[in-house]
């Protein structure tokens, strides 16, 4: 097990460790590179948002090169739009290809969502109806991405704040069929499972049970916000708070079903000091260790 200290050389997808990592954000560049971890171990691995490193140069890429020399790195996209009805943005995909060639990441992941229509790009991860038409579209796009990158793509489940009348395929079955048709992997966001459970009554463990466990390469954990809308609670996937007790409990149940997986503590705003973020990663590592210790 990596204890969080830098590792030499680059690691392949097959060697991405089933331990806890953190998302790299600009506020933490200096502390991470300086090893300013307080009384915490360093991260087991680091994930970055792909689009933040699409430039031809500059400080972000220079920092990423230094980080990649010491820790395994995963690329996580937010703008490719696997569900875009107008097709994939070829320029976006070309920039992703170039970044993958430069970084040689352990994984490349994207969201099961749409992000643009009619040439207008929206700053959100918009959910798809779970229909055969949407499934065929996403499968076509996932295959195009995998052919371009020469590697499997991990596809992440998303939060949603409405239900579609056209949704006729349960989410777990939709994702399982996506894996079966394309050979892609899955990034399981446990916070999104919990958000949809509270907002819509989804059964998160039934969704997990429907998934091919071997396809799940990574897990995300994050915080959310609670709002009152017309007298009922609505959870918003804001990534601006610590992981709550209920999501930790669901995470432990997921691990009990699928076994240890590389787990990311995802924080995008209201960023705490790096040692505080690493302390959350340490909780995930403890959960992973307990899972390994459980009898089969």
VENZI-V113169 format. One record per residue. N is the residue number from 1. RES is the residue in one small letter. PHI is phi as a letter, one per 30 degrees, with the letter a starting at -180 (* if undefined). OMEGA is omega in whole degrees, 0 to 359 (NA if undefined). NEAR is the number of other C-alpha atoms within 8 Angstrom. Layout:
n;res;phi;omega;near
N;RES;PHI;OMEGA;NEAR
N;RES;PHI;OMEGA;NEAR
//
This chain:
n;res;phi;omega;near
1;x;*;175;4
2;x;d;182;7
3;x;d;180;8
4;x;j;177;9
5;x;d;179;9
6;x;e;177;6
7;x;c;181;8
8;x;d;176;7
9;x;i;181;6
10;x;c;182;9
11;x;c;179;10
12;x;d;179;9
13;x;e;184;8
14;x;d;185;6
15;x;c;176;7
16;x;d;190;10
17;x;d;176;10
18;x;d;178;9
19;x;b;186;15
20;x;c;175;15
21;x;b;179;14
22;x;b;173;14
23;x;d;179;11
24;x;d;178;9
25;x;b;185;8
26;x;e;181;6
27;x;d;184;6
28;x;c;182;10
29;x;e;188;10
30;x;d;182;7
31;x;d;181;10
32;x;d;183;10
33;x;d;179;9
34;x;d;183;6
35;x;i;182;7
36;x;d;186;9
37;x;c;184;12
38;x;i;179;5
39;x;c;179;5
40;x;c;169;9
41;x;d;176;10
42;x;d;181;10
43;x;d;175;13
44;x;d;178;14
45;x;a;187;14
46;x;b;175;13
47;x;c;178;13
48;x;b;172;12
49;x;d;187;10
50;x;e;188;12
51;x;d;179;9
52;x;d;185;8
53;x;b;180;9
54;x;d;180;9
55;x;d;180;7
56;x;d;180;4
57;x;a;179;7
58;x;j;186;7
59;x;d;182;6
60;x;e;180;10
61;x;d;179;10
62;x;d;178;9
63;x;d;181;9
64;x;d;177;8
65;x;d;180;9
66;x;d;179;9
67;x;d;183;9
68;x;d;178;11
69;x;d;185;10
70;x;c;183;10
71;x;b;169;13
72;x;d;183;14
73;x;b;174;13
74;x;c;177;13
75;x;c;184;14
76;x;b;183;11
77;x;c;179;12
78;x;b;187;11
79;x;b;184;6
80;x;d;175;11
81;x;i;181;13
82;x;d;180;13
83;x;c;180;14
84;x;d;182;12
85;x;d;181;7
86;x;d;181;6
87;x;j;180;7
88;x;d;173;10
89;x;d;185;7
90;x;d;177;6
91;x;d;178;6
92;x;d;181;8
93;x;d;178;12
94;x;d;178;8
95;x;d;177;9
96;x;d;177;11
97;x;e;182;10
98;x;d;180;8
99;x;d;178;11
100;x;d;179;12
101;x;d;181;7
102;x;d;189;6
103;x;d;186;9
104;x;h;186;8
105;x;d;174;13
106;x;d;178;14
107;x;b;168;10
108;x;b;183;13
109;x;b;176;13
110;x;b;184;13
111;x;c;173;13
112;x;d;186;14
113;x;a;167;13
114;x;b;188;13
115;x;b;184;15
116;x;a;175;10
117;x;a;178;9
118;x;h;180;5
119;x;i;179;5
120;x;c;180;6
121;x;c;183;7
122;x;c;184;6
123;x;d;180;5
124;x;a;177;5
125;x;c;190;10
126;x;d;186;8
127;x;d;179;10
128;x;c;167;9
129;x;d;179;10
130;x;d;183;14
131;x;b;178;10
132;x;d;179;7
133;x;d;179;6
134;x;d;180;11
135;x;d;180;11
136;x;d;179;8
137;x;d;182;10
138;x;d;178;12
139;x;e;180;11
140;x;d;181;8
141;x;d;177;12
142;x;d;178;12
143;x;d;179;9
144;x;d;179;8
145;x;d;182;10
146;x;d;177;11
147;x;d;181;8
148;x;d;184;8
149;x;d;182;8
150;x;i;182;6
151;x;a;176;6
152;x;d;176;9
153;x;c;170;14
154;x;c;181;13
155;x;c;185;12
156;x;c;169;12
157;x;d;184;11
158;x;b;171;12
159;x;d;175;10
160;x;b;185;8
161;x;b;173;6
162;x;a;176;4
163;x;c;180;8
164;x;c;175;7
165;x;d;182;6
166;x;d;181;7
167;x;d;182;10
168;x;b;179;7
169;x;c;176;9
170;x;e;187;9
171;x;e;180;8
172;x;d;179;12
173;x;d;178;11
174;x;e;181;11
175;x;d;179;9
176;x;d;179;11
177;x;d;175;8
178;x;e;177;13
179;x;d;183;12
180;x;d;184;8
181;x;d;188;7
182;x;c;185;9
183;x;i;179;8
184;x;d;172;13
185;x;c;181;12
186;x;b;168;13
187;x;c;185;14
188;x;c;177;10
189;x;c;184;12
190;x;d;177;12
191;x;d;178;13
192;x;d;175;11
193;x;e;182;13
194;x;d;178;11
195;x;e;180;13
196;x;d;175;13
197;x;d;181;11
198;x;d;185;11
199;x;d;188;10
200;x;b;181;7
201;x;i;177;7
202;x;e;175;8
203;x;c;186;7
204;x;d;181;9
205;x;d;174;8
206;x;d;177;8
207;x;d;180;12
208;x;d;181;9
209;x;d;180;9
210;x;d;184;9
211;x;d;171;11
212;x;d;188;8
213;x;e;183;6
214;x;d;181;6
215;x;d;183;10
216;x;d;183;12
217;x;c;186;11
218;x;a;176;11
219;x;b;172;13
220;x;c;172;13
221;x;b;181;13
222;x;a;174;13
223;x;c;180;15
224;x;b;177;14
225;x;c;179;10
226;x;c;177;8
227;x;b;175;8
228;x;c;180;8
229;x;b;180;7
230;x;h;174;4
231;x;i;178;5
232;x;b;181;6
233;x;d;174;10
234;x;b;178;10
235;x;c;179;11
236;x;c;183;9
237;x;d;189;11
238;x;c;179;10
239;x;h;184;11
240;x;b;183;13
241;x;a;175;11
242;x;d;174;7
243;x;d;184;11
244;x;d;183;7
245;x;d;182;6
246;x;d;179;6
247;x;d;174;12
248;x;e;180;9
249;x;d;178;8
250;x;d;177;10
251;x;e;180;9
252;x;d;178;10
253;x;d;178;9
254;x;d;179;11
255;x;e;180;12
256;x;d;181;8
257;x;d;188;7
258;x;c;183;8
259;x;j;183;9
260;x;d;175;10
261;x;b;173;13
262;x;e;189;13
263;x;b;182;13
264;x;c;166;14
265;x;d;188;14
266;x;c;180;11
267;x;b;185;12
268;x;c;179;9
269;x;b;188;7
270;x;h;187;7
271;x;d;175;8
272;x;d;172;6
273;x;e;183;7
274;x;e;180;11
275;x;e;179;11
276;x;d;177;8
277;x;d;178;11
278;x;d;177;14
279;x;d;175;9
280;x;d;177;11
281;x;d;179;14
282;x;d;176;11
283;x;d;178;8
284;x;d;178;11
285;x;d;178;10
286;x;d;177;8
287;x;d;178;9
288;x;d;178;13
289;x;d;179;8
290;x;d;178;8
291;x;d;178;12
292;x;d;184;9
293;x;d;181;6
294;x;d;176;6
295;x;d;182;4
296;x;d;NA;2
//
